[in-house]
Amino acid sequence: MFEDLKLDRQETLINKVLIIDGQAGSGKTLFTQICGSLNRVEHFTYSTEIENICALMYLNKIEKDAATSMLKIQLDQMIYETMMARRLNFRYSDLSSIFKSYKFFKYIRRAFSKGDEIIPDIINKQRPILQILTHNLLPYSEIIFQTLHEKVKFVEVIRHPLYMIIQQTLNQQNFYNNIGKSRQFHLCVEKDKDEFFYWNFDYIDEFKKCSPVERAILEANYFFNLSNSFKSNNKNFSNKIMTIPFEQFVLDPIPILKNLNFFIGSNNSRSTNKVLKKNKI
């Protein structure tokens, strides 16, 4: 009955999306703080919804028109709710808490300002940049570029693997116990009556035999190669992807920060230097 229906969403609210991506322990959170200090860039938020839509597309478990429509709806809802302070995190200790933003008072004012019908006009006038923090999304992100075109900017943070392996070993120890697994909201696949994250499927037999540190090394290497392969095979997206080496940035931040501003279409605010100083950069 519905086979010939094509899903669509023509009218959208989103102006621009900045995605900060990388492996666990790569230093992504530092860049969300820095980018969040730039003019027009919103405080970052997580979105496993976006990650899972991309995963479903990669696994051929969803049609392209459905994935495109869901991405547009989700991103529009995120910027709409962010501009009314509905989606902001007020939990003080969280990394994504607005208490860690130098734009804190702006977000407090939003919570007590008018919303609803006036928000689309505010978005149109202020042209906010929605900032999302993701994990290992780049290899699965083709549908995002195909959906958003010039509206998306993708920052990939890379780091010396030693520091990432330390964090990722801890993650592997925690992921596969009952409490840890229930707190993960990524798609899983079934293998021999057990569950594994979908990205482990390509090497699942080897993965099952490994210790936590071996799994961390295996997974880190897998994503490193997969990301490089994605960039090599998708040169048409190269002007929308910026790769930042963590160590190079913290030693000499100004040139990279200038390039980052140009890439995003923003500029430093009065709080940008405060963020750099706070993080000893």
C-alpha angles and dihedrals in degrees: 000000000000099000095109097045115114117206116221145166113194102168112064136175100203116108101180137345123211113197118195107198141170145113125302111282094019095119098256094144091060090058093048088058093048094045090045088060093057120098116274093004113123125223108273127261134188121243119188085166090069092044092051094048088054090047092051089051092048091050092048091241095126136041118251095241090052093049092047093049093047092050092051093047093047094048093045090051091048095053091041092053093041091056089055094044091244094121098041119113114236095176101121101213098046121105089231094050115129087225084077092056125093086215090063097125092050089058092046090054090051091056090060098038130093117278142163111064096024095053098084090055091048091051090050092051101040097037094209120199112229110221120206128183114212138173123233091334101137097084090054099038102096092108090055093056091045091051103041102029107176093004095076131075118184122202115193115197117203129185142178104287095233093074093043094050091057091056095038093052089056089049092052090051091053102037097066102051121088097255095043094048094050089056093056116089102191127115116270133199127214122240124170091344092306132103128239132171111267094244090062092059096091092062101019098134091055092041093056092058096050132099118235094266092046090050090051092053092045093049095044091052091046094054093043091056094040093052092048090048091051092052092046093050096043106050089151088071095049095103089057096050126073120184116204122192106219097215093048091051098051091049097046110011104161100074092046092045090053091051090046092053091049091047094051096037095240140102140219120286127206089270098054095086089047090057091049091048093046090054092045094242 
